[in-house]
Structure formats: structure tokens, C-alpha cells
């Protein structure tokens, strides 16, 4: 499989630049995700984890009885 990849990449000019850019974008994307997850307060994740277990409001029950 790697030999096939090497044949494709060998025909591309500046292949090392494209590989470096792809690796950098991959790294920055996951770094951004980690930062977003860490910056959110614990209360947000606690509320989201309990959301499926919460009882529905009476307003939504009244609207669904049509």
C-alpha cells in the first residue's frame, strides 16, 4: 500500500509542502477541538449529559395534545 502511495506522490511537484500543510491543518484542527472542549464549563457538559433524562416541560405536553 505504501509503494502505491509513493508512486502517486512522486509525480507531484512540491509534494513535501503539501504533506506538511496537510499535517499542520490536521494538527491545528484537533488542537482547536481540544481548546474548545477544555474552555467550556463543566456545568455545560453536566447539563448536556442529563438532557435526555430530564422531564419534558408542561408547555411541550400541551402543544403535543392536538
C-alpha positions, 0 to 999 in steps of 0.5 A: 500500500505504501509503494502505491502511495509513493508512486502517486506522490512522486509525480507531484511537484512540491509534494513535501509542502503539501504533506506538511500543510496537510499535517499542520491543518490536521494538527491545528484542527484537533488542537482547536477541538481540544481548546474548545472542549477544555474552555467550556464549563463543566456545568455545560457538559453536566447539563448536556449529559442529563438532557435526555433524562430530564422531564419534558416541560408542561408547555411541550405536553400541551402543544403535543395534545392536538 
